[in-house]
Amino acid sequence: MRASRAIIACVSASLVAASAAALVIATRPELVSRRRPVTVDGRVLPADEGAWLDGLRARLGDESIVAFGAGSPRHFTRRELGVELDVAATMDRVARARVAFGAPWTRARAVDVPLTYRVDRARASATLDALSPEVWKAPRNARLDLTRHVRVDDVTGESLDVAASVEALARAVDGGADSFDLAITRVRAEVTSDSLARVDVTKVLATFETTFTTWGTGAGRAVNIANAAGKLDGLLLGPGETLSFNEAVGERTLARGFTYAPEIVGDELETGVGGGTCQVASTLHAAALFGAMDIVDRRSHGRPSSYTKLGLDATVAWGKVDLRIKNPLSHPVMIHAYLPKPTAVRVELLGGEPVAKVEYKYGINRSDDFFRRITLKPYLKPGSITKHQRGSRGLAVVSFVTTTYADGRAVERSYTSDYRPVPEVFWVGPGFDESTIPELPEGAARVERRGVEAPPG
């Protein structure tokens, strides 16, 4: 009852005050002024207010707004973020501020009205979308460095939340600020430090080893093989996760520790950066196959590889061809890639006992003849003849994989590898005598000449 009486009393008092104000306006109009002095953001308004504000809108578009929260502050113009002076809303606030009640000395006091802005959210989103790649920081998975026997903790990544950043901009503009905080979202790594504890590195799921030479052109390959293996070593592949060889090893450049070595370009060997990396990919592919892992993406070389059986090789090329392997097991698998001796690379899959017995066989469906290529190299000694490459037949190979699990279940699969004919290549100097080149070897069907005329007859 007391509360009801208090509410009634307050309402009555408000009605009395409103009636009194209305009475004052009706009986004492001199107390009401419609031309109260008004400034806008500290600026004195000229007579042509609308045109002046339109000009101010254009000038303010070039002023800076600073975005904080992602490294160094980012500076944008108001125009880039879609922040624009709202002329109509500002003039409406000016008009309302000019209406004043009270004594003459109160009505004579100037009132400063803040500028009113509006935000084009679509334009702000487009500008901040373009900023997203600069803000993005990829998370890094936790790993065990088996060479140094240390744990490398995961690193949380960062991503720009564009929608939330636009709202933060709008709030800052409404509050008259010329800066705002970007909304940064934390991106969790797929493999965390906690998950490393679940890996039993004493258990070997599968292993495979290939060999190479370290003399002559093999010296550069050896460097690249060791570098690529080091970048794979200790990587953790969680249940259901897929490993991309190219993403794990990265681009093969001099700046990243790779060097010059022979590599297959087209149907000839050429010198390039990163030659030998494919041998690491092939070794990983074979280990994954015998470990009953899922081979998601694999492509054979253009020619058979000397370091492994037909069908077990895997070629890779940065940005073009990848090897991708998926872990179908219920536990994580760690890759241990290393050189047990200077002329061998080994890949071990750690984290569990073998889950199945894997048998591998292959058959040749078709064999294609190769050819001889004679290429003139003007810079060689006149009359010289150098055998640049040995030829070999092209092969169509079918691989058969039988996986037998402990419960007796057997799964069979097959896949193909197409190895193109490899031409036998001779590099010759000006004025060479083709009759001194040996007879065509078995399997060579013809001669291709580049920059060389066929002998008469």
GIWOUR-V742026 format. One record per residue. N is the residue number from 1. RES is the residue in three letters. SS is DSSP state (2 for helix, 1 for strand, 0 for the rest). PSI is psi in degrees with one decimal (999 if undefined). OMEGA is omega in whole degrees, 0 to 359 (none if undefined). Layout:
BEGIN
n->{N & N}
res->{RES & RES}
ss->{SS & SS}
psi->{PSI & PSI}
omega->{OMEGA & OMEGA}
END
This chain:
BEGIN
n->{1 & 2 & 3 & 4 & 5 & 6 & 7 & 8 & 9 & 10 & 11 & 12 & 13 & 14 & 15 & 16 & 17 & 18 & 19 & 20 & 21 & 22 & 23 & 24 & 25 & 26 & 27 & 28 & 29 & 30 & 31 & 32 & 33 & 34 & 35 & 36 & 37 & 38 & 39 & 40 & 41 & 42 & 43 & 44 & 45 & 46 & 47 & 48 & 49 & 50 & 51 & 52 & 53 & 54 & 55 & 56 & 57 & 58 & 59 & 60 & 61 & 62 & 63 & 64 & 65 & 66 & 67 & 68 & 69 & 70 & 71 & 72 & 73 & 74 & 75 & 76 & 77 & 78 & 79 & 80 & 81 & 82 & 83 & 84 & 85 & 86 & 87 & 88 & 89 & 90 & 91 & 92 & 93 & 94 & 95 & 96 & 97 & 98 & 99 & 100 & 101 & 102 & 103 & 104 & 105 & 106 & 107 & 108 & 109 & 110 & 111 & 112 & 113 & 114 & 115 & 116 & 117 & 118 & 119 & 120 & 121 & 122 & 123 & 124 & 125 & 126 & 127 & 128 & 129 & 130 & 131 & 132 & 133 & 134 & 135 & 136 & 137 & 138 & 139 & 140 & 141 & 142 & 143 & 144 & 145 & 146 & 147 & 148 & 149 & 150 & 151 & 152 & 153 & 154 & 155 & 156 & 157 & 158 & 159 & 160 & 161 & 162 & 163 & 164 & 165 & 166 & 167 & 168 & 169 & 170 & 171 & 172 & 173 & 174 & 175 & 176 & 177 & 178 & 179 & 180 & 181 & 182 & 183 & 184 & 185 & 186 & 187 & 188 & 189 & 190 & 191 & 192 & 193 & 194 & 195 & 196 & 197 & 198 & 199 & 200 & 201 & 202 & 203 & 204 & 205 & 206 & 207 & 208 & 209 & 210 & 211 & 212 & 213 & 214 & 215 & 216 & 217 & 218 & 219 & 220 & 221 & 222 & 223 & 224 & 225 & 226 & 227 & 228 & 229 & 230 & 231 & 232 & 233 & 234 & 235 & 236 & 237 & 238 & 239 & 240 & 241 & 242 & 243 & 244 & 245 & 246 & 247 & 248 & 249 & 250 & 251 & 252 & 253 & 254 & 255 & 256 & 257 & 258 & 259 & 260 & 261 & 262 & 263 & 264 & 265 & 266 & 267 & 268 & 269 & 270 & 271 & 272 & 273 & 274 & 275 & 276 & 277 & 278 & 279 & 280 & 281 & 282 & 283 & 284 & 285 & 286 & 287 & 288 & 289 & 290 & 291 & 292 & 293 & 294 & 295 & 296 & 297 & 298 & 299 & 300 & 301 & 302 & 303 & 304 & 305 & 306 & 307 & 308 & 309 & 310 & 311 & 312 & 313 & 314 & 315 & 316 & 317 & 318 & 319 & 320 & 321 & 322 & 323 & 324 & 325 & 326 & 327 & 328 & 329 & 330 & 331 & 332 & 333 & 334 & 335 & 336 & 337 & 338 & 339 & 340 & 341 & 342 & 343 & 344 & 345 & 346 & 347 & 348 & 349 & 350 & 351 & 352 & 353 & 354 & 355 & 356 & 357 & 358 & 359 & 360 & 361 & 362 & 363 & 364 & 365 & 366 & 367 & 368 & 369 & 370 & 371 & 372 & 373 & 374 & 375 & 376 & 377 & 378 & 379 & 380 & 381 & 382 & 383 & 384 & 385 & 386 & 387 & 388 & 389 & 390 & 391 & 392 & 393 & 394 & 395 & 396 & 397 & 398 & 399 & 400 & 401 & 402 & 403 & 404 & 405 & 406 & 407 & 408 & 409 & 410 & 411 & 412 & 413 & 414 & 415 & 416 & 417 & 418 & 419 & 420 & 421 & 422 & 423 & 424 & 425 & 426 & 427 & 428 & 429 & 430 & 431 & 432 & 433 & 434 & 435 & 436 & 437 & 438 & 439 & 440 & 441 & 442 & 443 & 444 & 445 & 446 & 447 & 448 & 449 & 450 & 451 & 452 & 453 & 454 & 455 & 456 & 457}
res->{MET & ARG & ALA & SER & ARG & ALA & ILE & ILE & ALA & CYS & VAL & SER & ALA & SER & LEU & VAL & ALA & ALA & SER & ALA & ALA & ALA & LEU & VAL & ILE & ALA & THR & ARG & PRO & GLU & LEU & VAL & SER & ARG & ARG & ARG & PRO & VAL & THR & VAL & ASP & GLY & ARG & VAL & LEU & PRO & ALA & ASP & GLU & GLY & ALA & TRP & LEU & ASP & GLY & LEU & ARG & ALA & ARG & LEU & GLY & ASP & GLU & SER & ILE & VAL & ALA & PHE & GLY & ALA & GLY & SER & PRO & ARG & HIS & PHE & THR & ARG & ARG & GLU & LEU & GLY & VAL & GLU & LEU & ASP & VAL & ALA & ALA & THR & MET & ASP & ARG & VAL & ALA & ARG & ALA & ARG & VAL & ALA & PHE & GLY & ALA & PRO & TRP & THR & ARG & ALA & ARG & ALA & VAL & ASP & VAL & PRO & LEU & THR & TYR & ARG & VAL & ASP & ARG & ALA & ARG & ALA & SER & ALA & THR & LEU & ASP & ALA & LEU & SER & PRO & GLU & VAL & TRP & LYS & ALA & PRO & ARG & ASN & ALA & ARG & LEU & ASP & LEU & THR & ARG & HIS & VAL & ARG & VAL & ASP & ASP & VAL & THR & GLY & GLU & SER & LEU & ASP & VAL & ALA & ALA & SER & VAL & GLU & ALA & LEU & ALA & ARG & ALA & VAL & ASP & GLY & GLY & ALA & ASP & SER & PHE & ASP & LEU & ALA & ILE & THR & ARG & VAL & ARG & ALA & GLU & VAL & THR & SER & ASP & SER & LEU & ALA & ARG & VAL & ASP & VAL & THR & LYS & VAL & LEU & ALA & THR & PHE & GLU & THR & THR & PHE & THR & THR & TRP & GLY & THR & GLY & ALA & GLY & ARG & ALA & VAL & ASN & ILE & ALA & ASN & ALA & ALA & GLY & LYS & LEU & ASP & GLY & LEU & LEU & LEU & GLY & PRO & GLY & GLU & THR & LEU & SER & PHE & ASN & GLU & ALA & VAL & GLY & GLU & ARG & THR & LEU & ALA & ARG & GLY & PHE & THR & TYR & ALA & PRO & GLU & ILE & VAL & GLY & ASP & GLU & LEU & GLU & THR & GLY & VAL & GLY & GLY & GLY & THR & CYS & GLN & VAL & ALA & SER & THR & LEU & HIS & ALA & ALA & ALA & LEU & PHE & GLY & ALA & MET & ASP & ILE & VAL & ASP & ARG & ARG & SER & HIS & GLY & ARG & PRO & SER & SER & TYR & THR & LYS & LEU & GLY & LEU & ASP & ALA & THR & VAL & ALA & TRP & GLY & LYS & VAL & ASP & LEU & ARG & ILE & LYS & ASN & PRO & LEU & SER & HIS & PRO & VAL & MET & ILE & HIS & ALA & TYR & LEU & PRO & LYS & PRO & THR & ALA & VAL & ARG & VAL & GLU & LEU & LEU & GLY & GLY & GLU & PRO & VAL & ALA & LYS & VAL & GLU & TYR & LYS & TYR & GLY & ILE & ASN & ARG & SER & ASP & ASP & PHE & PHE & ARG & ARG & ILE & THR & LEU & LYS & PRO & TYR & LEU & LYS & PRO & GLY & SER & ILE & THR & LYS & HIS & GLN & ARG & GLY & SER & ARG & GLY & LEU & ALA & VAL & VAL & SER & PHE & VAL & THR & THR & THR & TYR & ALA & ASP & GLY & ARG & ALA & VAL & GLU & ARG & SER & TYR & THR & SER & ASP & TYR & ARG & PRO & VAL & PRO & GLU & VAL & PHE & TRP & VAL & GLY & PRO & GLY & PHE & ASP & GLU & SER & THR & ILE & PRO & GLU & LEU & PRO & GLU & GLY & ALA & ALA & ARG & VAL & GLU & ARG & ARG & GLY & VAL & GLU & ALA & PRO & PRO & GLY}
ss->{0 & 2 & 2 & 2 & 2 & 2 & 2 & 2 & 2 & 2 & 2 & 2 & 2 & 2 & 2 & 2 & 2 & 2 & 2 & 2 & 2 & 2 & 2 & 2 & 2 & 2 & 2 & 0 & 2 & 2 & 2 & 1 & 1 & 0 & 0 & 0 & 0 & 1 & 1 & 1 & 0 & 0 & 1 & 1 & 0 & 0 & 0 & 0 & 2 & 2 & 2 & 2 & 2 & 2 & 2 & 2 & 2 & 2 & 2 & 2 & 0 & 0 & 0 & 1 & 1 & 1 & 1 & 1 & 0 & 0 & 0 & 0 & 0 & 1 & 1 & 1 & 1 & 0 & 0 & 0 & 0 & 0 & 1 & 1 & 1 & 0 & 2 & 2 & 2 & 2 & 2 & 2 & 2 & 2 & 2 & 2 & 2 & 2 & 0 & 1 & 1 & 0 & 0 & 2 & 2 & 2 & 2 & 0 & 0 & 0 & 1 & 1 & 1 & 0 & 0 & 0 & 1 & 1 & 1 & 0 & 2 & 2 & 2 & 2 & 2 & 2 & 2 & 2 & 2 & 2 & 2 & 2 & 2 & 2 & 2 & 0 & 1 & 0 & 0 & 1 & 0 & 0 & 1 & 1 & 1 & 0 & 0 & 0 & 0 & 1 & 1 & 1 & 0 & 0 & 1 & 0 & 1 & 1 & 1 & 1 & 0 & 2 & 2 & 2 & 2 & 2 & 2 & 2 & 2 & 2 & 2 & 2 & 2 & 2 & 0 & 0 & 0 & 0 & 1 & 1 & 1 & 0 & 0 & 1 & 1 & 1 & 1 & 0 & 0 & 0 & 0 & 0 & 2 & 2 & 2 & 2 & 0 & 0 & 0 & 0 & 0 & 0 & 0 & 1 & 1 & 1 & 1 & 1 & 1 & 1 & 1 & 0 & 0 & 0 & 0 & 0 & 0 & 2 & 2 & 2 & 2 & 2 & 2 & 2 & 2 & 2 & 2 & 2 & 2 & 2 & 2 & 2 & 0 & 0 & 0 & 1 & 1 & 0 & 0 & 0 & 0 & 1 & 1 & 1 & 2 & 2 & 2 & 2 & 2 & 0 & 0 & 0 & 0 & 2 & 2 & 2 & 0 & 0 & 0 & 1 & 1 & 1 & 1 & 1 & 1 & 0 & 0 & 1 & 1 & 1 & 1 & 1 & 1 & 0 & 0 & 0 & 2 & 2 & 2 & 2 & 2 & 2 & 2 & 2 & 2 & 2 & 2 & 2 & 2 & 2 & 0 & 0 & 0 & 1 & 1 & 1 & 1 & 0 & 0 & 0 & 0 & 0 & 0 & 0 & 0 & 0 & 0 & 0 & 0 & 0 & 0 & 0 & 0 & 0 & 0 & 0 & 1 & 0 & 0 & 0 & 1 & 0 & 0 & 1 & 1 & 1 & 0 & 0 & 0 & 0 & 0 & 0 & 1 & 1 & 1 & 1 & 1 & 1 & 1 & 1 & 1 & 0 & 0 & 1 & 1 & 1 & 1 & 1 & 1 & 1 & 0 & 0 & 0 & 0 & 0 & 1 & 1 & 1 & 1 & 1 & 1 & 1 & 1 & 1 & 1 & 1 & 1 & 1 & 0 & 1 & 1 & 1 & 1 & 1 & 1 & 1 & 0 & 0 & 0 & 0 & 0 & 0 & 0 & 0 & 1 & 1 & 1 & 1 & 1 & 0 & 0 & 1 & 0 & 1 & 1 & 1 & 1 & 1 & 1 & 1 & 1 & 1 & 1 & 1 & 1 & 0 & 0 & 0 & 0 & 1 & 1 & 1 & 1 & 1 & 1 & 1 & 1 & 1 & 1 & 0 & 0 & 1 & 0 & 1 & 1 & 1 & 1 & 1 & 0 & 0 & 0 & 0 & 0 & 2 & 2 & 2 & 0 & 0 & 0 & 0 & 0 & 0 & 0 & 1 & 1 & 1 & 1 & 1 & 1 & 1 & 0 & 0 & 0 & 0 & 0 & 0 & 0}
psi->{-43.0 & -38.8 & -41.7 & -41.4 & -37.5 & -41.5 & -44.1 & -38.3 & -40.5 & -44.4 & -42.0 & -40.8 & -38.4 & -41.7 & -38.3 & -42.8 & -42.1 & -41.0 & -37.1 & -40.5 & -42.3 & -38.2 & -39.3 & -44.9 & -39.4 & -38.9 & -23.4 & 66.4 & -19.3 & -15.3 & -3.0 & 127.7 & 136.1 & 9.3 & 49.4 & 138.1 & 127.5 & 133.0 & 158.8 & 112.6 & 39.7 & 0.6 & 139.8 & 128.1 & 132.3 & -179.5 & -43.7 & 80.2 & -45.3 & -47.7 & -38.7 & -43.4 & -34.8 & -42.5 & -39.1 & -37.4 & -44.0 & -41.5 & -37.9 & -20.9 & -23.4 & -5.6 & 157.4 & 143.7 & 132.2 & 132.6 & 124.7 & 161.8 & -2.3 & 72.7 & -133.0 & 145.4 & 141.3 & 130.1 & 128.8 & 154.8 & 157.8 & -36.4 & -40.9 & -33.2 & 6.4 & 22.0 & 118.8 & 142.1 & 127.3 & 97.1 & -46.7 & -45.4 & -36.8 & -43.6 & -34.4 & -39.8 & -35.8 & -44.7 & -42.1 & -33.4 & -24.6 & -19.7 & 117.8 & 148.5 & 153.6 & -169.6 & 159.2 & -39.9 & -25.3 & -40.7 & -17.7 & -13.6 & 132.1 & 147.2 & 132.1 & 123.7 & 128.3 & 152.7 & 147.7 & 128.3 & 158.9 & 153.8 & 122.3 & 98.7 & -31.9 & -42.9 & -39.2 & -40.7 & -41.7 & -41.3 & -42.5 & -28.6 & -41.6 & -23.9 & -21.8 & -45.8 & -30.1 & -32.2 & -31.3 & 129.0 & 114.9 & 138.2 & 154.1 & 129.7 & 149.7 & 150.3 & 160.0 & 123.0 & 101.5 & -17.0 & -45.2 & -6.1 & 46.9 & 155.8 & 128.9 & 110.1 & 155.7 & 155.7 & 125.6 & 137.0 & -179.7 & 143.2 & 147.0 & 122.9 & 98.3 & -46.9 & -45.5 & -33.2 & -37.6 & -41.6 & -37.1 & -38.8 & -45.9 & -41.5 & -40.6 & -42.7 & -42.9 & -32.6 & 3.0 & 13.8 & 154.7 & 23.9 & 159.7 & 164.5 & 127.4 & 147.1 & 110.0 & 127.4 & 135.9 & 135.1 & 116.7 & 141.2 & 149.5 & -35.8 & 113.9 & 167.1 & -34.4 & -35.6 & -20.0 & -26.4 & -17.5 & -5.7 & 121.0 & 97.8 & -0.7 & -12.4 & 132.1 & 118.5 & -43.8 & 160.0 & 152.7 & 145.3 & 140.7 & 159.2 & 164.1 & 170.5 & 159.9 & 5.4 & 159.1 & -132.9 & -14.5 & -15.7 & -46.5 & -39.6 & -40.1 & -40.6 & -45.5 & -36.9 & -45.3 & -38.9 & -47.4 & -41.5 & -39.9 & -32.1 & -22.2 & -29.4 & 126.9 & -2.8 & 141.3 & 130.9 & 106.4 & 167.7 & 129.1 & -2.8 & 153.9 & 132.2 & 130.0 & 121.0 & -45.1 & -40.7 & -37.8 & -43.1 & -32.8 & 178.4 & 140.1 & 98.8 & 162.0 & -38.1 & -23.0 & 17.7 & 1.7 & 162.4 & 179.8 & 139.1 & 160.8 & 140.2 & 156.1 & 121.6 & 112.3 & -119.0 & 16.4 & 155.8 & 131.5 & 163.8 & 127.3 & 174.7 & 123.6 & 0.8 & 133.4 & -18.3 & -33.0 & -28.2 & -35.8 & -41.6 & -41.4 & -40.4 & -41.1 & -42.6 & -45.3 & -41.1 & -42.1 & -39.8 & -47.4 & -12.9 & 8.4 & 30.1 & 165.1 & 124.2 & 103.6 & -40.9 & 122.7 & 139.0 & 138.9 & 163.0 & 168.3 & -12.8 & 156.8 & 147.2 & 138.6 & -16.8 & -1.6 & 169.4 & 157.9 & 134.3 & -14.8 & -9.5 & 162.3 & 123.8 & 150.7 & 148.8 & 126.4 & 125.7 & 1.4 & -56.0 & 131.1 & 158.8 & 122.9 & 129.6 & 133.5 & 141.7 & 108.5 & 1.8 & 168.2 & -1.5 & 156.6 & 153.6 & 132.2 & 138.2 & 123.6 & 101.4 & 123.8 & 173.2 & 103.3 & -22.1 & 164.9 & -17.7 & 22.5 & 146.2 & 134.3 & 141.1 & 123.3 & 137.1 & 114.0 & 155.6 & -6.7 & 166.0 & 157.7 & 134.9 & -11.6 & 163.9 & 124.8 & 125.1 & 138.8 & 131.9 & 160.6 & 158.0 & 154.9 & 118.9 & -35.3 & 146.4 & 129.9 & 137.5 & 152.1 & -171.0 & 167.5 & 136.2 & 125.7 & 116.7 & 125.8 & 127.2 & 100.3 & -23.5 & -8.9 & 161.1 & 133.6 & 132.6 & -3.7 & 150.6 & 122.6 & 127.8 & 107.9 & -30.6 & 138.7 & 140.0 & 158.6 & 154.7 & 154.3 & 145.9 & 137.8 & 111.2 & 137.7 & 124.8 & 140.5 & 125.0 & 124.0 & 120.4 & 115.3 & 118.2 & 167.7 & -27.6 & 6.1 & -9.0 & 132.5 & 131.7 & 128.2 & 142.1 & 161.2 & 157.4 & 163.3 & 155.3 & 126.0 & 112.5 & 118.1 & 155.1 & 137.6 & 118.4 & 145.8 & 124.2 & 128.6 & 130.2 & 131.4 & 152.2 & 167.3 & 140.6 & 20.2 & 162.2 & 107.9 & -25.3 & -16.0 & -7.4 & 136.9 & 162.2 & 157.2 & 133.5 & 168.1 & 134.5 & -11.1 & 126.4 & -20.9 & 177.9 & 130.1 & 131.9 & 135.1 & 112.2 & 12.2 & 134.9 & 144.9 & 143.3 & 150.5 & 147.2 & 999}
omega->{179 & 179 & 180 & 178 & 181 & 179 & 179 & 180 & 181 & 180 & 180 & 180 & 179 & 179 & 179 & 181 & 179 & 179 & 180 & 180 & 180 & 179 & 180 & 182 & 183 & 187 & 182 & 182 & 180 & 179 & 181 & 180 & 176 & 178 & 177 & 180 & 182 & 169 & 180 & 180 & 179 & 182 & 178 & 182 & 174 & 182 & 181 & 188 & 184 & 181 & 179 & 179 & 176 & 177 & 178 & 178 & 180 & 181 & 182 & 179 & 181 & 180 & 188 & 168 & 186 & 177 & 179 & 170 & 180 & 181 & 181 & 178 & 178 & 181 & 176 & 169 & 177 & 181 & 180 & 181 & 178 & 179 & 186 & 176 & 177 & 186 & 183 & 182 & 179 & 179 & 178 & 179 & 177 & 181 & 181 & 181 & 182 & 179 & 184 & 175 & 173 & 182 & 181 & 181 & 175 & 182 & 182 & 181 & 180 & 178 & 179 & 182 & 178 & 176 & 178 & 181 & 170 & 183 & 173 & 187 & 179 & 180 & 178 & 180 & 181 & 179 & 181 & 174 & 180 & 179 & 186 & 181 & 179 & 182 & 186 & 172 & 183 & 175 & 178 & 181 & 173 & 179 & 174 & 175 & 186 & 177 & 181 & 180 & 178 & 176 & 175 & 184 & 176 & 178 & 180 & 179 & 180 & 179 & 180 & 174 & 187 & 183 & 180 & 178 & 178 & 179 & 177 & 176 & 182 & 179 & 180 & 180 & 178 & 180 & 178 & 182 & 176 & 176 & 177 & 181 & 175 & 177 & 183 & 179 & 178 & 181 & 184 & 177 & 179 & 179 & 182 & 180 & 180 & 183 & 180 & 182 & 182 & 183 & 177 & 186 & 177 & 181 & 184 & 179 & 180 & 178 & 176 & 184 & 174 & 183 & 180 & 178 & 180 & 180 & 180 & 180 & 179 & 181 & 179 & 178 & 181 & 178 & 182 & 178 & 180 & 181 & 180 & 179 & 180 & 180 & 175 & 189 & 177 & 179 & 183 & 179 & 183 & 179 & 178 & 182 & 181 & 178 & 171 & 180 & 182 & 179 & 182 & 183 & 179 & 182 & 181 & 181 & 177 & 182 & 181 & 173 & 178 & 184 & 183 & 178 & 179 & 175 & 183 & 175 & 186 & 179 & 177 & 174 & 176 & 178 & 178 & 180 & 175 & 178 & 184 & 180 & 180 & 179 & 176 & 178 & 179 & 179 & 177 & 180 & 181 & 178 & 180 & 179 & 181 & 175 & 179 & 174 & 179 & 177 & 185 & 184 & 180 & 177 & 180 & 174 & 175 & 179 & 179 & 179 & 183 & 188 & 178 & 181 & 175 & 178 & 179 & 181 & 177 & 178 & 177 & 176 & 185 & 178 & 184 & 185 & 185 & 168 & 182 & 185 & 181 & 178 & 181 & 187 & 181 & 180 & 179 & 179 & 178 & 178 & 175 & 180 & 185 & 178 & 179 & 174 & 187 & 185 & 181 & 173 & 182 & 174 & 175 & 174 & 188 & 173 & 181 & 176 & 176 & 183 & 182 & 172 & 184 & 178 & 182 & 175 & 176 & 176 & 180 & 180 & 187 & 176 & 183 & 178 & 175 & 181 & 177 & 177 & 177 & 185 & 177 & 175 & 186 & 183 & 179 & 179 & 180 & 178 & 183 & 178 & 181 & 176 & 185 & 186 & 176 & 181 & 176 & 181 & 171 & 184 & 170 & 188 & 173 & 179 & 180 & 181 & 177 & 181 & 182 & 183 & 185 & 180 & 179 & 181 & 180 & 179 & 180 & 175 & 178 & 177 & 185 & 174 & 180 & 178 & 183 & 174 & 179 & 182 & 169 & 189 & 172 & 172 & 185 & 176 & 181 & 176 & 181 & 178 & 185 & 182 & 180 & 177 & 182 & 177 & 178 & 179 & 178 & 180 & 178 & 188 & 185 & 178 & 175 & 182 & 178 & 182 & 183 & 177 & 178 & 179 & 180 & 178 & none}
END
